Every structure is written in structure tokens, then in C-alpha cells.
Amino acid sequence: METISAEAEAEADAGAEAATGRAPRSRVVMSLISLALAAVLISFLPHITGVTWGQLDERLVRIGWGAMAVLTGVWAAGLWAYSNVLSDSLPGLSRRRALLVNCVGSGASNMLPFGGAVGVAMTFTMMTRWGFGRRPVVASTVVTGVWNLLSRFLLPAVGLGCLLGAGYMPDRRLATAAGVGGALLIGVVVAMTAALHREAVADLLGRGLDRVVRFLPLRRKPCLRDFLLDLRHSTIEITRTRWPRLTLGMVAYMALQCVLFIGCLRVTGAEVAVPEAVAAFAINRVLTTAVITPGGSGISESATALALIGFGVAPGAATAAVLLFWFFAHLIEIPVGWFAWSIWSLTARARP
């Protein structure tokens, strides 16, 4: 428990420096460069896909208010679904407060490069100020991080499965490689789940990974066995009784995000089958973990648009759909997050 707790608290302390303006000058410079890169990539997205901003504007302004209201409702439902994951990871945290924590964390992560650390620091401050102990807050942070990691591993497997099921892999060798890749990803998730459930599995898996690491040209060899055992000890109290609700909440969140993505495709006139749409969504979500830019902005959108074009979607429709989804999944969460932080600041003295 001590190792994982120390790492989570160190991340919170590092994020606190950025949140309070005490970050080193080099980190500030890197943040500005990262933000500039994200802005450049988004600005040049039409050029990458071969369309103009004028063409995109014509397509986007045709979206009716009714369609936008429905998409907003789906987006809000996704926020609520993930808030259930947060409240289930920290006993005593109400759904309303979990929603505030969710919005604040997302807003910081989407605005700043390496914003996850800032988000952790801000949400850590919120929950401890509400009266929760440091240990359960750290455990909650670790649990939600693990569930996010497992979902990111599963998404590519789901995308590959959709493409294989739709017969989109015309080359047998490519289909075989995709199937093997999907099976490996599922295997990783199964192994991690088993390691969290049983200490003997965590010990066995950790020893095996340590043997593999010995052959890698690393100056500093990490002890993965100790890491897995610490991870299990940090999360066992929560995962033993609440894993069904945590899993259901995460599945609901990802499903609603996928529905939102498909909705953006439909309202912008992007004609693509559901399996290909799910595969493109998987690409989009996985690449949001690219820390080069805040929330992978620009990188994720470029890859997703090119994937949709590869699936036969018209460049204008693909680019418009991706930008609309970026608005809901990334941009709008920034002002919402800071609004949630303001609400918390006004009620910070309230007890849980």
C-alpha cells in the first residue's frame, strides 16, 4: 500500500505545483509548447484531410438545435455514468459531489499537458476538504486509474473485433494479425483482473514480467512483482465488493461516448457502418492518452478523421464529425470543469 500511495500522493503534489502556479519554468515552457502544438494540429486538420474551413462551416451550421440538444443529453449522461464510477470507488461520496470531481478533473486534464497530475491534485484537495481521509482518497484514485487503464486496453480489441465481424479485413494475414492482437489485448485485461483478484496470480505474473524485463536494455530495472502486489493491496478493499458496479459504470460511460461519436457522424452526414464507426471511436479514445498535447488533442482527431476517410467516409463529413465530437468530448469540458471548481470553492466548508 505504501508504494502506490506514495506515488499517487507524489503525483498530487506535483500537480498542486502546477495548479497553484509554482511549477518550474521548464514545465511551464513545455506546457505552452504543448498547447501551441494542439492548436496547430486542430487548425491544420482540414488541410490534413483535404477540405477547407469554409466547407466545414457549411456542414456544421446545418446541424439543428434539436440534434445538438440530443447530443448534449448523451454527453451529460456520459458524465453522470463516470461519476458513478467515482462514487463507487470512494464510499460516502455522493453522486452530486462525484459529478463535481469528474468535471474538475476532466477540465484540468483537457486544458493542460500532463493535466492528469493537476486533475489528481485538484480532486484530491476537493475530497480531503470534504472530510475524506487521505488513504481512501488515494485508493479511489488508484482504482479509477486501473479501471481506466483496463478499458483502454479493451477498446482496441473491441474495435478489431468489429472490423473482423464486418469482414473488413480482406487479407487473411492481416485478419490473422488483427485477431492475434485482439486476443493479446484481452489476455492482458484478463491477467490484470486475475492479479487484482488473487495475490498468488499477482505474484506469479509479477515474477514472470520481471524475468522479461531483465532482457530489456534498461538502466533501471523496475520490480513489477512488488508493483503488482502493492497495486492489489491498495485496491482490494474496494474491488472485492464493488467491482461489478465499477465495471458497469465504466462500460456505460464508454458506451455513451460511443453513442455520442456515432451521433456526431450521423448529424454531419458521415455515412459509415456501425462496426467501422466503433473501430474509429476506439482509435480516438486510445489516442487521447497521448500526453504530447492536452488530452491528445489534434493527434487523436487527425488519426480518427483519416481512419474514417479510409473507411470510405467523405473527407468533409469525416472532419466535421471528428471536430464536433472533439467539442463535446474535450473542449466543452474545460469551461464546465472550471465552473464546477468555482461551485466547489463556494461550498468548500461543507462536510461530507
N, C-alpha and C positions, 0 to 999 in steps of 0.2 A: 504493500500500500504506500509506503513512504516514497519509493522511487517515482511512481506515477503521480502521486500527489505533489511532489516537489516539481516535476516537470510542468504540471498544469498550473501550479501557482507561479512558477517562473514565467510561464507564458503570459499569465495575467499581469504580473509585474512589468514585463516588457511592454505589453500593450498599454498599461497605465501610463508609461512614459510618453507614448505617442498621443494618448488621449488628453493628457494634461499639458502637452507642448514641451516636454522635457526630453524629447527624442534626440539622439545625436544628430549632428549636422549631416553626416553621410547618409543616415536613414531618411532624413527629410529630402535630400537631393534625389535619392533613389525613388522616393515616393513621387516626386514631381516628374521625374523621367518616366515612371510607370504610367502615371495619369496621362502624360502627353502622348505616350505610345498608344494607349487605349483610345484617346481622342482621334489620333491619326488613323488608326485601323478602322474605327467606325466611320470616319469621314470618307475613307477610300474604299469602303465596302462596295458601293455601286460601281466604282472603277474595276474592282476585282471581278465582279460578276457581269460586267459589260452593259450596265444600264446607267441612266442619269438620275440625279436627284429630282429633276422635273418629272420624269416618268414615275418615280416612286411617289411623289406628291400627288399626282393624278390618281394613282391607285389607292393611296391611303385615305384621301379625302372622301372617297366614295363609301367608306365604311360608315354605316348608320349608327345613330346613338343607341338604338336598341341592341345592336350587336356588341357595341362597346360595353353596355351595361351588363350583358350576359358574361362577357369575358372578365369584367371586373368582379362579378359574383364568383366565378370559378377561381379567380386569383385569391379572393378573400377566403374562400373555402379551403384553399391550399394552406394559407397562413394558419387558419384555425386547426387544420389537421396536424400540422407540425407542432403547434402549440400543445396539442395533446401529448406528443412525444416528450416535450419538455416537462410538462406537469407530471407525467408518469415516471420520469427519471428522478424527480425530487418530491418525495411525499410531503404533502402540505402546501405545495404551490398551486394556487387556484388557476383555473383556465384563463381568467382575465389577466392575471399577472404574468402567466406564461406567454400570453399573446404580446404583452409589452416587451418581455425579454426577447421573444422571437423577432419582433420588429426592430428593436435596438441593435441586436446582433447582426441582423441582415443588413441594416442600413450602414453600419460601420464596415462590414466585410465588403459591401458593394462599392463603397466610396474610396477605400484606401487599399493600396497594395499591401499584401500581408495583413489585410484588415481583420483576419480571423483573430489575431492576437489582441487587437484593440477591442473587437467584439467580445472576446472572452473577458477582458478586463472590465468592460462596462457592465456586462451582465453579472459578473462576479460581484461587483460593487453593489448592483441593484439587489441581488438576492441576500447578500450578507447584511445589507442595511435593513432589509425586511425582517431580519432576525434569524435567518438560517445559518447554521454552523458552517465553518469552512470545509470540514470533511465531507458532509453530504453534498455541498455545492461542487466540490472537486469531483466527487463520484458522479454527479449528474453530468458534469462537463465531459468526463471520460466516457460515460455510457452513450451519450448522444453522439460523441465523436466516433465511437465504434460503430454505432448503427448507421451513421452517415457513410462511413468507410465501406461497410458491407453492402450498402445499397449502390455505391459507386462501382463496386466490383460486379454486382449482378446486372447492372444496366447494359453493359456491352454484351453480356451473354443473352439478355432478352432481345436486344437489337439483332444480334446474329441469328437467334432462333426465328425471329420474324422474317428475316430475309431468306433463310433456308426453307421455312414453311411456305413462303410465297414463290419458291422456285426461282429466286433472283440470282442464284449462283450458277451460271451456265457451265462453268468449267468445273469438272469433277475434282481436280486437285485443289482448286480454290474453295470449293464447298467442303472438302475434307479438312483443309486447314482451318476454315471458319468453325467447323464442328469441333475440332480438337481444341481450338482457342476458347470456345464457349464452355466446353467441358472442364477445361483447366480453371476458368474463372469460377465456375460453380464449385469445383473442388476446393478452391481457396476459401470460398464462403463456408462450405461445409466444415472444413478443417478448423477455421477460426471459431465457428459456432460450437463445435465439439470441444475445442480448447477452453472456451469460456464456461462450458458446462461441467467438464471434468478436469480435475487437476492432473491426473495421470496423462491425459491426452495433451494438455498444455506442456507438461514436462517432456513427453516423447517428441512432440512437434518442435519444441524449442531446441532440444538436443540435435535433432536432425537438421534444422536450419543452421545451427552453429557449425556443424560439420561442413555444410555447403559454403558458409561464409569464409571458412579457413582457406578455401581455394581462390577466393576473390582478392584482387590486388588492392586491398585497403590498408592504409596505415594504422587505422584504429579499428580493431575488430569488435563490433558490438556483441554483447551477450544476449542473444534473443531469447534464450531459455528464461533468464531472470526477468526479462521484459514481459514475456507472456504470463509468467506466474504472477508478477506484480499487477498486470492488467486484470487478470482473473480475480485476484484478491480485492482489487479496487471496485470491481463491478458486481461481484457475486451476490451481494445483498439485494441489489436492485434486479438484476437479470434473472435470478432464481424464481421470483414471484411475478415479475412484471413484463417478462419478455414477450408474452402474447400481445399485450396492449402496445408495447413499444413497436413491435413489428407491424401490427395492424395500422398504427398511426403513420409509420414511415411509408408503408405500401399505399395508404390513402393519399398521403402527400404527393408521392411520385406519380400516382395515377391521375390526380387532379392536375398536376403540372403537365402531364402528357395530354390530357384533355384540353388544357389551355393552349398548348402548342398546336394541336390539331385544329382547334377553333381558329387560331390565328391564320393557319393555312387556308381554312375554308373562307373566311371573310375577305381575304385578299385575293381570292380566285386561284389559289395554287392547287392544281389538280394532281393528286398523288394518292396512291392506295394506302390504307392504314398500316400495313406492315412496313412499307418504306418510310412512312411518317414516324413510326415508333423508332425505327433504326436511326433516323436523323435526330430525333429527340434524345436518344441515348448518346449520340456524338456530342450534342450540345451540352448536356448535363455533365458528362465526363470532363469536357474541356474547361468547364467553369473552375476546375481545380488548378488550372494553370496559373501560378502565382506571379507570372511576369507582369500581368495587368490586374487591376482590381476585379475580382470575380471572373477572371479570364475574358473580360470584355474585349471585343474585337477579334480575338483568336477564336473563341467559340463560335461567334456569329459568322466569321469568314468560312470556317470549316463546314458549318451547318448549311450555309447557303450553297456552297459548292457541292455538298453531298446531295442536296435536293435537286440541283441542276443535273447532277449525274443520274438521278432517278427519273429525269425527263420533265421536271417542272420548268416552266418558263422562267428565265432569269429575273424578270421584273417581279413576278409573283413570289418567287422564292426569296428574293431580297426583302421585299415588303413584309412578308410573313415573319422572317427572322428578326427584322427591326421591331415589328410590333410585339413579338414575344420578348425581345430584349427590354422593351419598355415596361412590360408587366413583370418579368422575372428579375429585372435588375434595376432599371432607372427609377421606377416609381417607389421602390422600397427605400431609397435614400431619404427623400423628404418624410416619408411615413416613419422611418426609423428615428429621425431626429425629432419629429413630433411626439413620438412615444417617449423618447428620452425627456422631453420637456414635461410631459404629463407625470412621469416618474419623479422628476425633480420637484414638482409641486406637491407631491404626496409622499415624499421620501421618509417622513417621520412616522408613517402609519406602520402598525405592527402586522405580521402575518396572521 
